[in-house]
Amino acid sequence: MKIYDYKGRKNLCGDRVKEARARRKITQEDLAAQLQIEGVTMERDSVSRIEIGTRFVADYELVVLSQVLGVSMEWLTGQDDK
């Protein structure tokens, strides 16, 4: 499967994931652990790659990221300035 870049990145949400994680004062490892509790298998290095835009984010991962971080999917993708 070919994954295409959008403006040089593989996802829209990386910057916002990092921002939301920093607001909650949790580490990448803590976020990965919380995602695993919710059923999404992810390691710390995957969170890092999401944040820097080098990892694709599946739709189900976006849903769980928004829930765990307490923000909307629209905000994560930059579609809402909430």
Summary of the structure (lengths in Angstrom):
residues: 82
radius of gyration: 11.7
end to end distance: 33.7
largest distance: 35.3
contacts: 211
relative contact order: 0.21
helix: 55%
strand: 2%
